[in-house]
Each structure stands twice: as C-alpha cells, then as structure tokens.
Amino acid sequence: MTIKVLVVDDSSFFRRRVSEIVNQDPELEVIATASNGAEAVKMAAELNPQVITMDIEMPVMDGITAVREIMAKCPTPILMFSSLTHDGARATLDALDAGALDFLPKRFEDIATNKDDAILLLQQRVKALGRRRIFRPAARAIVTPTPSSRQATSGLRTSNIVAATPVAAPVRTSPAASIRASGKQYKLLLIGTSTGGPVALQKILTQFPANYPHPILLIQHMPAAFTPAFASRLNGLCKIEVKEAVNGDMLKPGCAYLAPGGMQMMIERTGSTGRLKILAGSADMNYKPCVDITFASASKAFGGDILAVVLTGMGADGREGARMLKSAGATIWAQDEASCVVYGMPQAVASAGIATHSIALDNMAESILKESTRG
C-alpha cells in the first residue's frame, strides 16, 4: 500500500518537481497538490494524506499558519521546505514549533552534492514520516521536529541512507519510576539526535535546573544556518545555559554546547574538565555534525564517566560511538520507539544491545536527572 502525499507550494514548477520525485518511488503517491496554505488545510481534511510537504512563504496563508491549523484539525506528519538563511532558519523553527516534524532545504543542491542522493533522501524522509504507526502531534510549547541538509548530509552516500523500519524484537520501555539511580559519578552528559530532535531536546532541557552539575554536549543533525538560531532559542527557554559550541570552549557545569552545523565537535581532556575542538572534518562524512565522532572523542577523553542518550532520528549515527562509550564503561540510554518521530538511531543502539534502557521522551528528563544528579 502506497503512502499518500499532499504537496504544497506556491511555485507550480516546485510542485511539479517534488511530485515527480515522490511518484518515482513505488511506495509513494502524490494524491493532490495545493498552491497555498488555505488550500492545504482544506485538502488535508478532505483527502487525509499520510504526509504533507509544505513550503513556508506562500500567498493567502503561509506555511506556518497552515501547519498550526492542520495540527489542530487533522494532525498529519509534515515535512517543511526551507531556505538556508538566518530568516529561513527562524521560520523553520517556528514551523517545527507549530507541529511540523522535519524539514529539508528547498534547493536540491543544498540537500546533497549528488542529484540522485538528494532525490533518494527526499523519498526516504517522506517514507520515514509516512511509516509512523501512530501519529502524535508535538506537545505545544515545544519546538518540534528536525533538520538536516547540505551540511548535515554533505557527501551523502546512497548506501548509507537508512530508512526507519520496525524493529523485529522491540526493546522494552523502561518507566522513569523503574530506573533506580546507580550512584555512579558522572562528568559529562551526551545527547545525540536527528529527525525529531529539536522537540525532544527542548522537552528534556527545559526541565533541567540551572545548577545541573555536568556539562552537556548536544549533537543534532542540522545545517550551519540553523544551529545559531536553535541554540539561541533553547537558551531563552532553559534555566541552564545553551550555546553554539566554539573551538576552545572550556566545559563548565550547567552549560549545554550545541555542535555547529557543518562541523565536527570533539573534546580533549584538560585536568578535571575538557576543551572543545570544532573541526571541519572529512569531506566524505555523511553527517556534519556526527554523533559517532563526538561520542568516540568523549570516550577517549572521559572514559566511563559519561551518560550518553540517543534520541529520535533516521539512520544509525551514534551506534558505533555508543559502542565505544560502552566499552569504556559509560552508561547508554535510548529513546523508546513509541515516542520517536523516527525510530532509527535509537533502534540501532537498542537492537545492538548497547543501550541499557529505552525510555519514553516524557520520562527522559526525570530519568536523566535521577541518574546523573545523585551519587
């Protein structure tokens, strides 16, 4: 059975191009197109598509307003198309806040250097959203879903694009109440995520107290134009400090460092703390920033004194880094399937037997605080 898609854009050329790409995949079918947000709201209610692709700037009704109305009337997974500019970043974060689940750059050359890879990635994103068994709209007051684009997918290789598929033997979800603090002493909290990450990170970090006792490293697949705006938004909402990481930053407790888009974030030990190294990294890396790279670097710097969490996202980034962390004695957790936008990255870690717990997003902050602020 095909996944039914509604394509929304005021450009007839872009509607036609996106429709052609979507229809090339036998698992996808464009059932209608709309030229503005008002048409999209009407068609979403009448046609009940499984996924909607949505432009931001349109006449009659803009994409952000349309997302809000659709989420209120007939919640549907929505993939936004955005420009890689400062204004585009802010507008996209607003759209995610309104309930959209993911976004891609509107210019296909910004998605991937290779045209075929860009086409495949768009198809995979649509299918990943359409395969969700139960759609739960993002909680209000939480900036929702995610990003990824040229910097996040530069040098993308077709063989590494992994679709989210149901896990054969689901990992049992651990309720927050069932997780007993181990008493272990930690020096660092790591969180890696991709699709669905912005909402998940905001939901978790806004519950942390200002005196959270450890530094936090955040690795979110996101383009360079977006990470400054996202860090600023989180900083304004959280009690802890949140900043885009800068080369040479010395880690301090109660501060979260967001890996810059298009770069790699590594850490080196300096006495009892650490210093961040922000590097361009290899041109053939699939993800910039890459969860595996930061996790691996942290394992060498801090060994087992780490709590690492893998949240919602496509693919398997974080699995090998988490494996290295676990070998060094670190504690690894994953988000559970039911609360993920895309159960890809957490599934990879859980299915490999690396994660000790799979935890629902609603319980994640409480569980992290229980585990990492005692002992």
C-alpha positions as CSV (number, residue, x, y, z in Angstrom):
1,M,0.0,0.0,0.0
2,T,1.4,3.4,-1.0
3,I,2.0,6.3,1.3
4,K,-0.3,9.1,0.2
5,V,1.3,12.6,-0.1
6,L,0.0,16.1,-0.4
7,V,2.5,18.6,-2.0
8,V,2.0,22.3,-1.0
9,D,3.9,25.1,-2.7
10,D,3.0,28.4,-4.5
11,S,5.5,27.6,-7.3
12,S,4.0,25.4,-10.0
13,F,7.5,24.3,-11.0
14,F,8.4,23.2,-7.5
15,R,5.0,21.4,-7.0
16,R,5.7,19.5,-10.3
17,R,9.3,18.7,-9.4
18,V,8.5,17.4,-5.9
19,S,5.6,15.4,-7.3
20,E,7.8,13.8,-9.9
21,I,10.4,12.8,-7.4
22,V,7.8,11.5,-4.9
23,N,6.0,9.5,-7.6
24,Q,9.2,7.9,-8.8
25,D,9.2,5.8,-5.6
26,P,6.7,2.9,-5.9
27,E,5.9,3.2,-2.2
28,L,4.8,6.8,-2.5
29,E,1.9,8.5,-4.3
30,V,1.1,12.2,-4.7
31,I,-2.7,12.4,-4.4
32,A,-3.0,16.2,-4.7
33,T,-1.1,19.5,-4.8
34,A,-2.0,22.8,-3.2
35,S,-0.7,26.3,-4.1
36,N,-1.2,28.0,-0.7
37,G,-1.8,27.2,3.0
38,A,-5.5,27.7,2.9
39,E,-5.9,25.0,0.1
40,A,-3.6,22.8,2.1
41,V,-5.8,22.9,5.2
42,K,-8.9,22.2,3.2
43,M,-7.3,19.3,1.3
44,A,-5.7,17.8,4.4
45,A,-9.1,17.5,6.0
46,E,-10.8,16.2,2.8
47,L,-8.1,13.8,1.4
48,N,-6.5,12.6,4.7
49,P,-2.9,12.3,3.3
50,Q,-0.3,10.4,5.3
51,V,2.4,13.0,4.7
52,I,2.3,16.7,3.6
53,T,5.3,18.6,2.1
54,M,4.9,22.3,2.9
55,D,6.5,25.5,1.7
56,I,6.9,28.3,4.2
57,E,6.3,31.5,2.3
58,M,3.0,31.4,0.3
59,P,0.1,33.8,-0.5
60,V,-3.3,33.6,1.1
61,M,-2.0,31.6,4.0
62,D,1.7,31.0,4.9
63,G,3.0,27.5,5.7
64,I,3.5,28.1,9.4
65,T,-0.2,29.1,9.9
66,A,-1.3,26.2,7.7
67,V,0.8,23.8,9.9
68,R,-1.0,25.2,13.0
69,E,-4.4,24.7,11.5
70,I,-3.7,21.2,10.2
71,M,-2.3,20.1,13.5
72,A,-5.4,21.4,15.3
73,K,-7.9,19.9,12.9
74,C,-6.4,16.8,11.4
75,P,-2.8,16.1,12.7
76,T,-0.6,14.9,9.9
77,P,3.2,14.4,9.6
78,I,4.5,17.5,7.8
79,L,7.9,17.9,6.0
80,M,8.8,21.6,5.5
81,F,10.9,23.0,2.7
82,S,13.1,25.9,3.8
83,S,15.8,28.2,2.7
84,L,19.3,28.0,4.3
85,T,19.3,31.6,5.6
86,H,19.0,33.1,9.0
87,D,15.4,34.2,8.3
88,G,14.7,30.7,6.8
89,A,16.1,29.1,10.0
90,R,13.9,31.1,12.3
91,A,10.8,30.5,10.1
92,T,11.6,26.8,10.0
93,L,12.0,26.6,13.8
94,D,8.6,28.4,14.1
95,A,7.1,25.8,11.7
96,L,8.6,23.0,13.8
97,D,7.2,24.7,16.9
98,A,3.8,24.7,15.2
99,G,3.9,21.0,14.8
100,A,5.9,20.1,11.6
101,L,8.1,17.0,12.0
102,D,11.0,17.6,9.7
103,F,12.5,19.8,7.0
104,L,14.8,19.9,4.0
105,P,16.4,22.7,2.1
106,K,14.3,23.9,-0.8
107,R,17.3,24.0,-3.1
108,F,18.1,20.4,-4.0
109,E,21.8,21.2,-4.4
110,D,21.7,22.0,-0.7
111,I,20.4,18.6,0.3
112,A,23.3,16.7,-1.2
113,T,26.1,17.2,-3.7
114,N,24.8,14.4,-5.9
115,K,21.4,14.8,-7.5
116,D,20.4,11.2,-7.2
117,D,21.3,11.2,-3.4
118,A,19.2,14.3,-3.0
119,I,16.2,12.6,-4.7
120,L,16.7,9.5,-2.6
121,L,16.9,11.4,0.7
122,L,13.7,13.3,0.0
123,Q,11.9,10.0,-0.8
124,Q,13.4,8.4,2.4
125,R,12.3,11.4,4.6
126,V,8.7,11.2,3.3
127,K,8.6,7.4,3.8
128,A,10.0,7.7,7.3
129,L,7.3,10.1,8.3
130,G,4.6,8.1,6.5
131,R,5.5,4.9,8.2
132,R,4.8,6.1,11.7
133,R,2.3,3.7,13.2
134,I,0.5,6.3,15.3
135,F,0.9,10.0,14.7
136,R,1.1,12.1,17.9
137,P,1.2,15.8,17.3
138,A,4.1,17.5,19.1
139,A,3.3,18.9,22.5
140,R,2.5,22.6,22.4
141,A,5.2,24.9,23.7
142,I,7.9,22.6,22.5
143,V,9.7,23.5,19.3
144,T,9.2,20.4,17.3
145,P,11.0,18.3,14.8
146,T,14.1,18.5,12.8
147,P,16.5,19.3,10.4
148,S,19.2,18.1,8.2
149,S,20.5,19.4,4.9
150,R,23.6,20.3,3.0
151,Q,25.9,20.4,6.0
152,A,24.2,17.6,7.7
153,T,24.2,15.4,4.6
154,S,27.1,16.7,2.6
155,G,28.9,13.8,0.9
156,L,26.0,11.6,1.4
157,R,26.4,8.1,0.1
158,T,23.4,6.2,-1.1
159,S,24.4,3.1,0.7
160,N,24.3,4.9,4.0
161,I,20.8,6.3,3.7
162,V,18.8,4.1,6.2
163,A,15.0,4.1,6.4
164,A,13.3,3.7,9.7
165,T,11.9,0.2,9.9
166,P,10.0,-1.6,12.7
167,V,12.4,-3.5,15.0
168,A,12.0,-7.2,14.9
169,A,12.2,-7.6,18.7
170,P,11.1,-4.3,20.3
171,V,13.2,-3.2,23.3
172,R,11.1,-2.9,26.4
173,T,10.4,0.7,27.5
174,S,11.7,1.4,31.0
175,P,9.3,3.7,33.0
176,A,11.1,6.5,34.8
177,A,9.9,5.1,38.1
178,S,11.6,1.8,37.4
179,I,15.0,3.4,36.8
180,R,16.9,3.4,40.0
181,A,19.9,5.8,40.3
182,S,23.0,3.7,40.1
183,G,25.0,6.1,42.3
184,K,27.6,6.3,39.6
185,Q,29.7,9.6,39.4
186,Y,29.4,11.3,36.0
187,K,31.5,14.1,34.5
188,L,29.6,14.6,31.2
189,L,26.1,14.2,29.6
190,L,26.0,13.5,25.8
191,I,22.8,13.6,23.7
192,G,22.7,12.7,20.0
193,T,19.7,13.1,17.7
194,S,18.4,13.9,14.2
195,T,14.8,13.9,12.9
196,G,12.6,14.9,15.7
197,G,15.5,16.1,17.8
198,P,14.6,19.8,18.3
199,V,11.3,19.0,20.1
200,A,12.9,16.2,22.1
201,L,15.9,18.4,23.2
202,Q,13.7,21.2,24.2
203,K,11.3,19.0,26.1
204,I,14.3,17.5,28.0
205,L,16.5,20.5,28.6
206,T,13.7,22.9,29.8
207,Q,13.3,20.6,32.8
208,F,16.9,20.8,33.9
209,P,17.7,23.1,36.9
210,A,20.2,26.0,36.5
211,N,22.6,24.2,38.8
212,Y,22.7,20.9,36.7
213,P,26.1,19.6,37.8
214,H,27.6,18.5,34.5
215,P,28.5,19.9,31.1
216,I,26.2,18.7,28.3
217,L,27.2,18.1,24.7
218,L,24.3,18.2,22.1
219,I,24.8,16.7,18.6
220,Q,21.8,17.4,16.4
221,H,21.9,16.9,12.6
222,M,21.3,20.4,11.5
223,P,22.8,22.8,8.9
224,A,25.1,25.6,9.7
225,A,22.5,28.3,9.1
226,F,20.2,26.8,11.8
227,T,22.4,25.9,14.8
228,P,22.9,29.5,16.0
229,A,19.1,30.2,15.9
230,F,18.3,26.9,17.6
231,A,20.9,27.4,20.4
232,S,19.6,30.9,21.0
233,R,16.0,29.6,21.2
234,L,16.9,26.9,23.7
235,N,18.9,29.4,25.8
236,G,15.9,31.6,26.0
237,L,13.7,28.8,27.2
238,C,16.0,26.8,29.5
239,K,17.3,27.5,33.0
240,I,20.7,26.1,32.0
241,E,22.9,28.0,29.6
242,V,22.7,26.7,26.0
243,K,25.2,28.0,23.4
244,E,26.5,27.0,20.0
245,A,29.9,25.4,20.6
246,V,33.0,27.4,19.7
247,N,36.5,26.0,19.2
248,G,38.4,26.2,22.5
249,D,35.3,26.3,24.8
250,M,36.1,25.0,28.2
251,L,33.4,22.8,29.5
252,K,31.5,24.0,32.6
253,P,28.7,22.5,34.6
254,G,25.1,23.6,33.8
255,C,26.0,24.6,30.2
256,A,24.9,22.8,27.0
257,Y,27.1,23.1,24.0
258,L,25.3,22.5,20.6
259,A,27.6,21.2,17.9
260,P,27.8,23.7,15.0
261,G,26.1,22.6,11.7
262,G,28.6,21.7,9.0
263,M,31.3,21.0,11.6
264,Q,32.5,18.2,13.9
265,M,32.7,18.6,17.6
266,M,35.4,16.8,19.5
267,I,36.7,17.0,23.1
268,E,40.1,16.8,24.7
269,R,40.7,16.3,28.4
270,T,42.3,19.2,30.3
271,G,42.7,18.3,34.0
272,S,39.3,17.6,35.5
273,T,37.4,19.2,32.7
274,G,37.6,19.3,28.9
275,R,38.1,21.6,26.0
276,L,36.1,21.5,22.8
277,K,37.6,21.2,19.4
278,I,35.5,22.3,16.4
279,L,36.8,20.9,13.2
280,A,35.7,20.9,9.5
281,G,36.2,17.1,9.5
282,S,36.5,14.9,6.4
283,A,34.6,15.9,3.3
284,D,33.2,12.4,2.8
285,M,31.5,12.3,6.2
286,N,27.7,11.6,5.9
287,Y,26.8,13.8,8.9
288,K,28.2,17.2,10.0
289,P,27.9,17.2,12.9
290,C,28.2,13.4,13.5
291,V,27.1,11.8,16.7
292,D,29.6,8.9,16.3
293,I,32.6,11.3,16.1
294,T,31.6,13.3,19.3
295,F,30.8,10.1,21.2
296,A,34.1,8.4,20.2
297,S,36.1,11.5,21.1
298,A,34.3,11.7,24.5
299,S,35.0,8.1,25.2
300,K,38.8,8.7,24.9
301,A,38.6,11.9,27.0
302,F,36.3,10.8,29.8
303,G,36.1,7.0,29.6
304,G,33.2,5.6,31.6
305,D,32.3,8.8,33.4
306,I,29.6,9.6,30.8
307,L,25.9,9.3,30.5
308,A,25.0,9.2,26.7
309,V,21.5,9.3,25.3
310,V,20.5,8.6,21.7
311,L,17.2,10.2,20.7
312,T,14.9,10.1,17.7
313,G,16.4,10.2,14.2
314,M,16.9,8.4,10.9
315,G,19.8,6.1,10.2
316,A,22.3,4.7,12.7
317,D,24.5,7.6,13.6
318,G,25.6,7.2,17.2
319,R,25.7,3.4,17.3
320,E,29.4,2.9,16.8
321,G,30.3,5.9,19.1
322,A,27.9,4.4,21.7
323,R,29.6,1.1,21.4
324,M,33.0,2.7,22.1
325,L,31.5,4.5,25.1
326,K,30.0,1.3,26.5
327,S,33.3,-0.5,26.1
328,A,34.9,2.3,28.2
329,G,32.3,1.8,30.9
330,A,29.8,4.6,30.0
331,T,26.1,4.4,30.5
332,I,24.0,4.4,27.3
333,W,20.3,5.0,27.0
334,A,17.9,5.2,24.0
335,Q,14.6,6.9,23.4
336,D,11.8,4.3,23.1
337,E,10.0,3.6,19.8
338,A,6.6,4.9,20.7
339,S,7.8,8.4,21.4
340,C,10.2,8.8,18.5
341,V,9.4,10.7,15.4
342,V,11.7,8.2,13.5
343,Y,12.9,5.1,15.3
344,G,16.2,4.8,13.5
345,M,19.1,5.9,15.6
346,P,17.7,4.7,19.0
347,Q,16.7,1.4,17.3
348,A,20.3,0.9,16.1
349,V,21.7,1.4,19.6
350,A,19.0,-0.7,21.3
351,S,18.9,-3.6,18.9
352,A,22.7,-3.9,19.1
353,G,22.4,-4.4,22.8
354,I,24.3,-1.2,23.6
355,A,21.6,0.7,25.5
356,T,20.6,-0.5,29.0
357,H,17.3,1.3,28.9
358,S,14.8,2.5,26.3
359,I,12.9,5.4,27.8
360,A,9.8,7.4,26.6
361,L,10.5,11.1,25.8
362,D,8.1,12.2,28.5
363,N,10.2,10.4,31.1
364,M,13.6,11.1,29.8
365,A,14.4,14.3,31.7
366,E,13.3,12.9,35.0
367,S,15.4,9.7,34.4
368,I,18.5,11.7,33.4
369,L,18.2,13.9,36.5
370,K,17.6,10.9,38.8
371,E,20.7,9.1,37.4
372,S,23.1,12.0,36.9
373,T,22.5,14.3,39.8
374,R,22.9,11.8,42.6
375,G,25.8,9.6,43.7
